[in-house]
Amino acid sequence: MAKQKSNTTTSKTADGAAEPQSAVVSLPIAVQLYTLRTLKQSPDEILAAVAEAGYSGVELAGTMGLSATDLRALLDKHGLKVVSAHVSLVDLEADLPGAIRAQKILGNDTLVVPWLSPELRGASAAAWTALGQRLGKLGRRCRMANMRLLYHNHDFEMAQIEGRPAIEWLLDAARPELLGFEPDLAWIVVGEQDAPAMLKTYAGRCPRVHVKDLGDNPDERGFADVGYGRLDWDSLLPAIAESGAEWLVVEHDQPTNPLESIRRSQAFLQEKMNG
């Protein structure tokens, strides 16, 4: 588990005594490599740029066209750790042992179901509950292989189904030790749910948290670099820390300048956490 460093700020009371304020917890930062998918550079050059931007980890979405062994060599060369990997539910169910073997070569112990195609989504509480049970069974198999399984949300899981967000039916249908949650904060907000409240609800179940922001640039599909949009990071970062997160995962779905985007997001988070 990655270490958390707490920086507690203080202010003065009326009699001049120091009054502790909320603790700012410094978490390690990874980048979801999907953010960089449009770059034309080689995997070696891209990973070098990630490391130079100050990241210590990556979250995979594919293997950059390389074998697991070759990708591991490049990651080691640049001092980067695979903290998690997005792998589709279809692929995991088709060949879970193969997926696990590849991730173990990469040094990764956390698999994430990243998205559900429309035909896999439910329109009722019973359907979302059944999906959660299905993921729980898959998570049990992962756990037997010393792997963790998480579920990553978009906005459609925030829709109200029989009085509750769909994500709640899904997660409540599986035991926490079998299915974790990778909350994507921007998509939670797009789905009109309260991101800090959701982090609190699932505290202890969120080892990875996707940090991204929302802006007004249509060329970037309404997303923004972290700290340069509308999300309230003064409330989100403490909520992330209290949720028991181990890693922050920076993502931008469609940046116009991917490398500049990850640099700006990383710099903002470091400044916010470390002062």
KEKE-3310 file (N, C-alpha, C; in steps of 0.2 Angstrom, whole numbers, plus 5000, padded with zeros to 4 digits):
npx = (5004:5003:5011:5004:5006:5003:5000:4997:4988:4988:4979:4977:4969:4958:4965:4978:4983:4988:4977:4972:4969:4960:4968:4979:4982:4995:4996:5002:5004:4997:4995:4982:4985:4977:4974:4985:4984:4983:4996:5010:5023:5035:5032:5043:5047:5035:5033:5044:5042:5031:5037:5046:5037:5033:5026:5024:5017:5007:4991:4985:4978:4976:4992:5001:5004:5014:5022:5019:5031:5040:5034:5035:5049:5052:5044:5051:5063:5060:5056:5043:5028:5015:4999:4986:4975:4964:4953:4942:4926:4921:4933:4940:4931:4932:4945:4952:4963:4973:4973:4977:4990:4997:4996:5003:5016:5018:5019:5007:4993:4980:4965:4953:4936:4932:4921:4904:4896:4881:4872:4875:4871:4859:4841:4834:4833:4835:4842:4854:4858:4860:4871:4881:4882:4888:4900:4905:4907:4917:4927:4930:4937:4948:4953:4957:4969:4977:4974:4965:4949:4941:4928:4925:4917:4905:4894:4882:4880:4876:4862:4846:4838:4825:4824:4838:4855:4861:4874:4875:4866:4873:4886:4882:4878:4889:4902:4913:4926:4928:4924:4929:4929:4932:4931:4926:4928:4924:4914:4905:4900:4895:4885:4876:4878:4883:4900:4910:4901:4899:4911:4913:4903:4908:4920:4935:4934:4939:4953:4959:4957:4950:4955:4949:4944:4931:4926:4923:4927:4923:4931:4937:4928:4921:4929:4943:4960:4966:4961:4959:4946:4929:4927:4928:4941:4946:4937:4936:4949:4952:4941:4944:4956:4951:4943:4952:4960:4973:4980:4980:4973:4976:4967:4962:4950:4950:4961:4968:4981:4990:5002:5005:4994:4994:5005:5001:4990:4997:5006:4997:4990:5001:5005:4994:4993:5005:5009)
npy = (4994:5011:5025:5037:5055:5067:5083:5095:5110:5126:5138:5154:5156:5167:5170:5169:5156:5141:5134:5118:5114:5107:5091:5089:5077:5069:5060:5047:5050:5044:5042:5039:5031:5031:5045:5049:5043:5048:5052:5052:5048:5036:5021:5021:5035:5041:5036:5041:5054:5055:5051:5062:5072:5070:5060:5044:5033:5023:5020:5007:5006:4994:4989:4997:4992:4983:4968:4961:4959:4967:4979:4980:4981:4994:5002:4999:5005:5018:5021:5019:5013:5001:5004:5000:4992:4995:4984:4976:4970:4959:4954:4950:4940:4931:4927:4926:4920:4922:4936:4939:4933:4942:4954:4951:4950:4963:4968:4972:4973:4975:4975:4983:4985:4995:5001:4999:4992:4997:4986:4978:4985:4988:4991:4991:4989:4976:4971:4978:4974:4960:4962:4967:4955:4946:4953:4952:4938:4936:4944:4937:4926:4933:4937:4925:4924:4933:4946:4961:4967:4981:4992:5005:5020:5029:5042:5036:5027:5034:5037:5038:5023:5016:5024:5025:5028:5019:5014:5011:5000:4991:4990:4987:4974:4965:4959:4969:4965:4958:4966:4981:4999:5011:5027:5039:5056:5067:5061:5057:5070:5075:5066:5071:5068:5069:5070:5070:5065:5052:5047:5046:5037:5025:5023:5015:5007:5011:5011:5016:5032:5041:5057:5070:5085:5097:5107:5120:5119:5114:5107:5099:5090:5095:5093:5096:5101:5095:5105:5116:5118:5116:5109:5107:5106:5109:5103:5090:5084:5082:5073:5062:5058:5054:5043:5033:5031:5025:5029:5043:5045:5053:5059:5064:5065:5069:5078:5093:5096:5083:5080:5093:5094:5083:5087:5100:5095:5087:5096:5105:5096:5092:5104:5108:5097:5097:5110)
npz = (5000:4996:5004:5014:5017:5029:5030:5041:5043:5052:5061:5070:5085:5095:5106:5102:5101:5093:5081:5075:5058:5044:5039:5026:5015:5007:4993:4982:4964:4949:4931:4920:4905:4894:4892:4885:4872:4859:4856:4845:4848:4852:4864:4873:4873:4877:4890:4896:4896:4904:4917:4918:4920:4933:4938:4947:4944:4933:4925:4916:4900:4890:4882:4876:4863:4865:4871:4888:4894:4888:4890:4903:4905:4900:4908:4920:4917:4917:4930:4934:4941:4938:4943:4942:4930:4917:4910:4900:4904:4896:4891:4903:4907:4897:4897:4911:4918:4909:4908:4921:4922:4913:4920:4931:4927:4924:4936:4943:4954:4953:4945:4934:4930:4916:4909:4903:4890:4882:4881:4892:4903:4915:4917:4928:4946:4950:4939:4939:4952:4949:4940:4949:4957:4948:4945:4958:4959:4949:4955:4966:4961:4956:4968:4974:4966:4972:4967:4965:4961:4954:4951:4938:4936:4925:4920:4918:4928:4938:4937:4943:4949:4954:4966:4970:4966:4952:4953:4967:4969:4961:4968:4981:4980:4980:4990:4999:4999:4988:4977:4973:4971:4959:4960:4948:4948:4941:4932:4941:4946:4933:4932:4942:4955:4972:4975:4986:4996:4990:4991:5004:5008:5002:5008:5012:5002:4990:4983:4972:4964:4952:4946:4938:4929:4925:4912:4900:4886:4871:4862:4870:4875:4885:4896:4908:4913:4928:4942:4934:4931:4935:4947:4965:4973:4985:4994:4989:4989:5003:5006:4997:5004:5016:5012:5011:5000:4990:4979:4968:4952:4938:4924:4908:4896:4883:4879:4872:4871:4876:4884:4890:4897:4907:4914:4919:4927:4936:4943:4949:4958:4966:4971:4978:4988:4994:4997)
capx = (5000:5006:5011:5001:5009:4999:5002:4991:4989:4986:4978:4977:4963:4958:4971:4984:4985:4987:4971:4973:4964:4960:4974:4980:4986:4999:4995:5006:5000:4998:4991:4979:4988:4972:4975:4990:4983:4984:5003:5013:5029:5036:5031:5048:5047:5029:5034:5050:5038:5027:5041:5048:5031:5033:5022:5027:5014:5003:4986:4985:4972:4980:4999:5004:5006:5019:5021:5019:5038:5043:5032:5038:5056:5051:5042:5057:5068:5058:5054:5036:5024:5008:4995:4980:4974:4958:4952:4935:4922:4921:4940:4941:4927:4934:4952:4954:4970:4978:4974:4981:4997:5000:4997:5008:5022:5019:5019:5001:4988:4973:4961:4947:4932:4932:4915:4900:4892:4874:4868:4877:4868:4852:4836:4830:4837:4837:4847:4861:4860:4863:4878:4885:4884:4892:4906:4908:4910:4924:4931:4932:4942:4954:4956:4961:4975:4980:4973:4959:4945:4937:4923:4925:4910:4904:4889:4876:4878:4873:4855:4842:4835:4821:4826:4845:4859:4863:4880:4873:4863:4879:4891:4880:4877:4895:4906:4918:4933:4928:4923:4931:4926:4937:4926:4928:4925:4921:4908:4900:4897:4891:4879:4872:4878:4888:4906:4912:4897:4900:4918:4912:4899:4912:4926:4938:4933:4941:4960:4961:4952:4951:4954:4949:4940:4926:4927:4918:4930:4920:4936:4940:4922:4919:4934:4948:4965:4964:4962:4958:4939:4924:4927:4930:4947:4947:4933:4937:4955:4951:4937:4948:4961:4947:4941:4957:4963:4980:4983:4976:4974:4974:4964:4958:4947:4951:4965:4971:4989:4990:5008:5005:4988:4996:5010:4997:4987:5001:5008:4992:4989:5007:5005:4988:4994:5011:5009)
capy = (5000:5017:5028:5044:5060:5072:5090:5098:5117:5128:5145:5157:5158:5174:5171:5167:5149:5138:5129:5114:5114:5100:5089:5088:5071:5069:5054:5047:5051:5040:5044:5034:5031:5033:5052:5050:5038:5051:5054:5048:5046:5028:5020:5023:5042:5043:5034:5045:5061:5054:5051:5069:5076:5069:5054:5039:5027:5023:5015:5005:5004:4991:4988:5002:4988:4979:4962:4963:4959:4973:4985:4980:4983:5001:5005:4999:5010:5025:5021:5019:5007:5000:5004:4997:4992:4994:4978:4975:4964:4954:4951:4947:4934:4927:4924:4929:4918:4926:4943:4940:4932:4948:4959:4950:4951:4970:4970:4975:4968:4978:4975:4988:4985:5002:5003:4994:4993:4997:4979:4975:4989:4987:4996:4990:4987:4969:4970:4981:4969:4954:4963:4967:4948:4944:4955:4949:4931:4937:4947:4931:4923:4938:4937:4919:4924:4939:4952:4965:4969:4987:4995:5012:5023:5035:5045:5032:5023:5039:5038:5035:5017:5014:5028:5025:5028:5012:5012:5008:4993:4986:4989:4984:4967:4962:4960:4974:4962:4955:4971:4988:5005:5017:5033:5045:5061:5071:5058:5058:5076:5075:5062:5075:5066:5072:5066:5069:5060:5045:5044:5044:5031:5019:5023:5009:5002:5015:5011:5021:5037:5045:5064:5074:5091:5099:5114:5123:5119:5109:5103:5094:5087:5098:5091:5101:5099:5095:5112:5122:5118:5118:5104:5110:5102:5110:5098:5084:5081:5079:5067:5057:5055:5050:5037:5027:5030:5024:5032:5047:5043:5058:5057:5069:5060:5072:5085:5096:5095:5078:5081:5099:5093:5079:5092:5105:5092:5085:5102:5107:5092:5093:5111:5107:5093:5099:5117)
capz = (5000:4996:5010:5014:5021:5031:5031:5045:5043:5058:5061:5076:5089:5097:5111:5099:5101:5086:5080:5069:5053:5041:5037:5019:5014:5001:4990:4975:4958:4943:4925:4915:4899:4889:4891:4880:4867:4853:4854:4840:4850:4854:4871:4877:4874:4881:4897:4898:4897:4911:4922:4918:4923:4940:4940:4949:4942:4927:4925:4909:4896:4885:4884:4871:4858:4867:4876:4895:4896:4885:4893:4910:4904:4899:4915:4925:4915:4919:4937:4934:4943:4936:4949:4940:4923:4914:4906:4899:4907:4891:4891:4909:4908:4892:4899:4917:4920:4904:4910:4928:4921:4910:4925:4936:4924:4924:4943:4945:4957:4953:4938:4934:4924:4915:4906:4901:4884:4883:4882:4898:4908:4917:4918:4934:4952:4949:4934:4942:4957:4946:4938:4955:4959:4943:4946:4964:4957:4946:4960:4970:4957:4956:4975:4974:4963:4975:4963:4967:4956:4955:4945:4937:4934:4921:4922:4918:4934:4943:4936:4949:4948:4960:4972:4972:4960:4949:4956:4973:4968:4959:4973:4987:4978:4980:4996:4998:4998:4982:4972:4975:4968:4957:4958:4943:4952:4936:4930:4947:4945:4927:4934:4946:4962:4977:4975:4993:4999:4988:4993:5011:5008:5000:5011:5013:4996:4985:4983:4966:4963:4946:4947:4932:4930:4920:4909:4895:4880:4867:4859:4875:4877:4892:4902:4909:4917:4936:4945:4929:4929:4940:4953:4971:4975:4993:4997:4986:4991:5010:5005:4994:5009:5021:5009:5011:4993:4990:4973:4963:4945:4933:4917:4904:4891:4876:4880:4865:4872:4881:4888:4894:4901:4912:4918:4923:4932:4941:4946:4953:4964:4970:4975:4983:4993:4998:4998)
cpx = (5004:5006:5007:5004:5004:5002:4996:4993:4986:4984:4978:4970:4963:4963:4977:4987:4984:4981:4972:4967:4964:4966:4974:4985:4989:4999:4999:5001:5002:4994:4988:4981:4983:4972:4980:4990:4984:4991:5006:5020:5029:5034:5036:5048:5041:5030:5040:5046:5034:5031:5044:5043:5030:5029:5026:5023:5010:4997:4985:4978:4975:4987:5003:5007:5012:5017:5021:5026:5041:5041:5035:5045:5056:5049:5047:5062:5067:5056:5047:5033:5017:5004:4989:4980:4967:4957:4944:4932:4922:4928:4942:4937:4929:4941:4955:4961:4975:4979:4978:4988:5000:5001:5002:5015:5023:5019:5013:4997:4981:4970:4955:4943:4930:4925:4911:4896:4885:4870:4870:4874:4861:4848:4832:4835:4839:4842:4854:4863:4863:4870:4883:4887:4889:4899:4909:4911:4917:4929:4934:4938:4949:4957:4960:4968:4979:4980:4966:4955:4941:4933:4924:4919:4911:4898:4882:4874:4876:4865:4851:4838:4831:4823:4833:4849:4861:4869:4879:4871:4869:4884:4889:4878:4883:4899:4911:4925:4933:4927:4924:4928:4932:4932:4930:4924:4921:4914:4903:4896:4893:4885:4874:4872:4883:4894:4909:4908:4898:4906:4917:4908:4903:4919:4929:4938:4936:4949:4963:4955:4954:4950:4954:4944:4935:4926:4922:4921:4927:4925:4939:4934:4920:4923:4939:4954:4963:4966:4961:4951:4935:4924:4930:4935:4948:4942:4934:4943:4955:4946:4940:4953:4957:4944:4946:4960:4970:4984:4978:4978:4972:4972:4961:4956:4949:4955:4968:4978:4990:4996:5007:4999:4991:5001:5006:4993:4991:5004:5003:4991:4995:5007:4999:4989:5000:5013:5016)
cpy = (5006:5021:5035:5049:5065:5078:5094:5106:5120:5136:5148:5158:5165:5176:5170:5160:5146:5133:5125:5115:5107:5098:5088:5082:5070:5061:5053:5047:5047:5044:5039:5036:5032:5040:5053:5046:5041:5053:5049:5046:5038:5028:5022:5031:5044:5042:5039:5052:5060:5054:5058:5073:5075:5064:5048:5032:5028:5018:5014:5005:5001:4991:4992:4998:4984:4973:4965:4963:4965:4979:4986:4983:4991:5005:5005:5004:5017:5026:5022:5012:5007:4999:5001:4996:4991:4989:4977:4969:4958:4950:4947:4940:4929:4923:4927:4927:4921:4933:4944:4938:4938:4953:4958:4951:4959:4973:4973:4970:4971:4979:4980:4987:4993:5005:4998:4996:4993:4991:4976:4979:4987:4993:4996:4988:4980:4967:4973:4976:4963:4956:4964:4960:4945:4946:4953:4942:4932:4940:4941:4927:4927:4937:4931:4919:4930:4945:4955:4967:4975:4988:5002:5014:5028:5038:5041:5028:5028:5040:5034:5029:5015:5017:5028:5025:5021:5010:5008:5001:4988:4985:4985:4976:4962:4963:4965:4971:4959:4960:4978:4993:5010:5023:5038:5051:5066:5068:5058:5064:5077:5071:5065:5072:5069:5068:5065:5064:5053:5042:5042:5037:5024:5020:5016:5004:5006:5016:5016:5026:5041:5053:5067:5080:5092:5106:5115:5122:5113:5104:5098:5090:5089:5096:5096:5098:5099:5102:5118:5121:5120:5114:5108:5105:5103:5105:5091:5080:5078:5073:5061:5054:5051:5044:5031:5026:5029:5028:5037:5045:5049:5056:5063:5065:5063:5079:5087:5095:5090:5079:5087:5097:5089:5083:5096:5101:5090:5090:5104:5103:5092:5099:5111:5103:5094:5106:5121)
cpz = (5000:5002:5009:5019:5022:5033:5034:5045:5050:5057:5069:5079:5091:5102:5108:5098:5094:5086:5074:5064:5049:5038:5029:5018:5007:4998:4983:4970:4952:4937:4922:4908:4893:4888:4886:4874:4860:4851:4849:4842:4852:4862:4875:4878:4878:4888:4900:4900:4903:4917:4923:4921:4930:4943:4942:4947:4936:4928:4918:4906:4889:4887:4879:4865:4859:4871:4883:4897:4894:4888:4900:4910:4904:4905:4920:4923:4917:4926:4938:4936:4940:4942:4948:4933:4921:4909:4906:4902:4902:4891:4897:4910:4903:4894:4905:4919:4915:4906:4917:4926:4918:4915:4930:4933:4924:4931:4946:4948:4957:4946:4939:4928:4922:4912:4904:4895:4886:4885:4888:4904:4909:4917:4924:4940:4952:4944:4936:4948:4954:4943:4943:4957:4954:4944:4953:4963:4954:4951:4965:4967:4957:4963:4976:4971:4966:4970:4966:4960:4958:4949:4945:4934:4929:4924:4922:4924:4940:4942:4941:4946:4954:4966:4974:4965:4958:4952:4963:4973:4966:4965:4979:4986:4979:4987:4995:4996:4991:4976:4975:4970:4966:4955:4953:4945:4947:4933:4935:4947:4939:4929:4939:4953:4966:4978:4982:4996:4997:4990:5001:5012:5007:5003:5013:5007:4990:4984:4977:4965:4957:4947:4940:4933:4924:4918:4904:4887:4876:4863:4863:4878:4884:4898:4902:4913:4924:4939:4940:4927:4935:4947:4959:4974:4983:4997:4995:4989:4998:5010:5002:5000:5014:5018:5009:5005:4994:4984:4970:4956:4940:4926:4914:4897:4884:4877:4873:4865:4877:4886:4893:4899:4908:4917:4922:4929:4938:4946:4951:4959:4969:4975:4980:4989:4997:5000:4995)
residu = (MET:ALA:LYS:GLN:LYS:SER:ASN:THR:THR:THR:SER:LYS:THR:ALA:ASP:GLY:ALA:ALA:GLU:PRO:GLN:SER:ALA:VAL:VAL:SER:LEU:PRO:ILE:ALA:VAL:GLN:LEU:TYR:THR:LEU:ARG:THR:LEU:LYS:GLN:SER:PRO:ASP:GLU:ILE:LEU:ALA:ALA:VAL:ALA:GLU:ALA:GLY:TYR:SER:GLY:VAL:GLU:LEU:ALA:GLY:THR:MET:GLY:LEU:SER:ALA:THR:ASP:LEU:ARG:ALA:LEU:LEU:ASP:LYS:HIS:GLY:LEU:LYS:VAL:VAL:SER:ALA:HIS:VAL:SER:LEU:VAL:ASP:LEU:GLU:ALA:ASP:LEU:PRO:GLY:ALA:ILE:ARG:ALA:GLN:LYS:ILE:LEU:GLY:ASN:ASP:THR:LEU:VAL:VAL:PRO:TRP:LEU:SER:PRO:GLU:LEU:ARG:GLY:ALA:SER:ALA:ALA:ALA:TRP:THR:ALA:LEU:GLY:GLN:ARG:LEU:GLY:LYS:LEU:GLY:ARG:ARG:CYS:ARG:MET:ALA:ASN:MET:ARG:LEU:LEU:TYR:HIS:ASN:HIS:ASP:PHE:GLU:MET:ALA:GLN:ILE:GLU:GLY:ARG:PRO:ALA:ILE:GLU:TRP:LEU:LEU:ASP:ALA:ALA:ARG:PRO:GLU:LEU:LEU:GLY:PHE:GLU:PRO:ASP:LEU:ALA:TRP:ILE:VAL:VAL:GLY:GLU:GLN:ASP:ALA:PRO:ALA:MET:LEU:LYS:THR:TYR:ALA:GLY:ARG:CYS:PRO:ARG:VAL:HIS:VAL:LYS:ASP:LEU:GLY:ASP:ASN:PRO:ASP:GLU:ARG:GLY:PHE:ALA:ASP:VAL:GLY:TYR:GLY:ARG:LEU:ASP:TRP:ASP:SER:LEU:LEU:PRO:ALA:ILE:ALA:GLU:SER:GLY:ALA:GLU:TRP:LEU:VAL:VAL:GLU:HIS:ASP:GLN:PRO:THR:ASN:PRO:LEU:GLU:SER:ILE:ARG:ARG:SER:GLN:ALA:PHE:LEU:GLN:GLU:LYS:MET:ASN:GLY)
# end
